[in-house]
Amino acid sequence: VTDATPAGEGGHTLLRWLGYDIARQYVDGSINTGNQFDVIMGGGLERFNARTATNSGDTRNLVTELQGSGYSVVSNRTQLNAIQNASAPDKILGLFRTGNMDVAYDKLGLIRPTDEPAPNFGGFTDQPFLDEMTDKAIASLNKNNAPFILMVEGASIDKQSHPNYAAGQIWDNIEFDKAVGVGRAFANRTPQTLANTLVITTADHDQSIHIIGAVDTSVANSVQNVISTLAYPNGSRPGGSTIGTENRVGETSGFPDYQDANGD
């Protein structure tokens, strides 16, 4: 929840990587004074409850602070879906794992092909889906027909595209599409909501699978796989920041060509 797209809604910072400072701004204020959002859901738990003098300059527990400010705190899918829409709390904090949430393909228990990594849930095995989070967010924000703005991000469409994880990427597109469906269903709920609701779907940079190897190799000087020829090594970015140490076989093995042998 402190990555670039949500951070742009509630913070100002020199570098997008300063997630601990961005989390603090959500609580203390930056654009406005005080809490920046009524509903916060996603990954990044450690930015809120594992703060140290080294990583953030303080030892605050922002989860506890937000709870003291009236937020209902949920930590897994079961707790989130136990919220009744008709009586949803005014403020919700849902931090469902450290780091990024796992993708839909893995939450569904589907088996990854051999050139994609098996999931590591890190103990967070009960994570909600994006459409479920969207539904509960709208229920909270629209109580008593209150006006609201909600930003919903399908962040891992991008994250699964970079290393050529087609299975992970395609299913996150499906998960995102279901979240869009929740928004459209709300807009069409009554003539009043239809007249007063705007649903916008867009991309910060649209990678509709072109980044994972769909190239015309008959063109002079083309390369079979564009990612594997980047000037910086797998797992790192210019400036020394890291992407991670996950399996990145797809970056050198070319466009995914496996078959769905297990039929899942």
N, C-alpha and C positions, 0 to 999 in steps of 0.2 A: 504493500500500500504506500510505500515511500518512493517507488520508482517514478520515472520522469512524468508519465501522463497524469497520475493522481497528484503528484507533487506540484505540478503546474496549476492545480486548482486551489492549493492551500499553502504555498510556501514560496520563499525567495531564497536562492542559494547560489554560491559561486560554481559548484560542481554538482552534477546529478548523483554522484556517488556518496554524498554526505547524508546518508539515510537517517542516521541517528539525530542529526540536527533538524532534518525535515520532520521527523516524528515529533520532536519538541515543539516545532512551530505549529503543528496541528493542535497542540494542547495550549500553548501560551499565546499564540497569535502571530501573524505576520502581515497578511493582507488586511485583516481586521483584528481587533483585540479579543483574546480568549479563544475558546474552542472553534476550530475552523469548519468542522463538519458535524452534522447530527448523526450520520451513519458512516461507519468505517468498517469495511469488510475485505479480507484478503489475507495474504501472507505477510511476513516481516515481524513476527512476534518479538524477536530478539531486540528490535529497535526500540521497543517499548518497555520490556521487563528485564532485560539483561544489559543494562547500561553501566558502564564503568568510567572511571576518570580517564582511562586510556582511550576508549572508543567514542566517548561522547562528552567528556568533561564533567559528567555528573553521575550520580548513582540513584537517580530518581526511578520510581516504578510508575510509568505513565498509565499503565492499565489500572492500577489502584487509584491514581489521581482522577482518571476519567470516570471510573466507577463512582468515586466520591462526588463527581459533578452530575450524577444522575444517569449515567449510561448503564444499560443492561449489557452485561458481558457474556458472550457465548464463545465457546472454544472448539466446537465440533459441529458436524452436520446434524446429529441427533438433537442437540440443544437448539440449533437454529430452527429446525423444522417443527420443534415443539411450540414455537411462537405462533399464537393464533392471530391471523391477519386482522380480525375484527377488534382485537385488543392489543395490538402491537405496541411495544414501548415507544416513547417519544424519541429516545436516543439508543442506538445499538452500536456496540463495539464487538466485532467478530474477527479475531486473529487466529487463523486456523492451522498455521504451522510456522516454523522459522523459515527464513528464505522465501523462495517462490512456492506457491501452492503447486501440488502435483497436477498433471494434465488429465483431461477427461479420459483418455485411452487407458491410463493406469488406474484411475479411480474406478473405472468400470471393471477392472480385473482382466482386461484383454492381454493376450500374450504378445510381447514385442517380437518383431522379426529379428533375425540374427544380427543385422547391422544397426540395431537400435538398442539402447541400454535398458536393462531391467530396472524397474523403479526402486528407489530407496526412500520410503516414506518417513524415515527418521522417527518412527513411533507415532506419526500423525496419520493414522489409518482411517479416520472418519471425517473426511473433508467434504464440504458441500460442493454442489455444482453451480456454475455461474447463473443459470436461470433461477435456481432456488434463492441465491443471494439477492438477485434482482427483484424477485417477488416480495421478499421480506423487507427490502429497502423501500419499495414503493408503498407497502402497507404502513410502514412507520412514517414516512415523509408526507403521505397524503391523508393522514388522519384528519377527520372532520373537514375533508375536501380542501386541506391547506395547499397552497401553491408550493412547488418545489422544483429544484433542478437536481438531476442525478446523472453522474458520469459512470458508465460501466465499461471496463476494459477487458478484452480478451487478449491479455498480454503474451501468452505463450504460443499463439499462432506464429508470432515473430521468433520467439525463442526456440521453437521446434524447427523452424525453417532454416536457421543458420547452419546447423550441423546435418541437414538433410534427413531429418526424422519425419518421413512422410506420414507414417501412421499417427504419430503424436500430433502433427500439424493438422491433418484432415479432421481428426475427431475434435480438436479444439475449435475448428471452424464450425462444426456441427453444434458444439456446446454454445458457442457465441450466437449462432443462428437461433437457438432456443431462447437465449436471453433477449434477443431482439423480439422474438415472438411474445415474450412476457410484456415487453413495452407496448407492442402493438395491441395486445389484448386489453391492456389498461386503457389505451387511447380509445378503443372501440367499445368500452364498457357501457357508456351512456351517450346520448346526444350531447350532453354538456361536456363530458371529457373529450369527445371527438372534436368539439369546436374549440377547446382550450388547451389541447395537448400537441406538442411538436416532438416527434421522435426523429432523431438524426443518427444515421449510421455512416461512419467514415473510417479512414485509416490514417495513422500518423505517417506511415510510408507503406504503401500497398504492395505486399510481396506475394501476390496470388500465385505461389509456387514457382514463379520464374527464377527465384534465387537458388532453387535446389537442383539446377542442372539442365533445365529445358533450353538448350541452345541449338542453333543451326550450325552444325559442324562442317557444312559444305561451304560456308563463307570463309574467305581467305583470312588466315591468322586467328581463327577462332580456337577456343580451347574446349576440351571435353567437359571440364568441370570448373566453373569460374571461381568457386570458393577455395579450392585447393591450390590455386595459383596466387592467392593474396600475398602481399609483401610481408605480412607479419605471421608468426607461427600460430598453429592451432592452440586455442586456449588463452590467447592474450590479445590485447588491443594496443594501438599506439598510446604512448604515455605511461605504459606499465600496468594499466588496469587489467584485471583478469576476467575472463568469461567463466572459467571453471575448469575442472579436471575431468569432466565426464567423457564417456566414450564418444569419440568423434569420427568413427570409421567412415561415416557417410561423406565426410569432406574429401576423401581420397578415393572412395569406391565408385563414385559417379552416381547417376540417377538411380533411385531405388527400382529394382527389377524383380523383387521377390514375389512369390505367390502366397496367397492366403491358404496355406496347406491345412491349418487346423480349423478353418471355416468360422473363425470368430469375428 
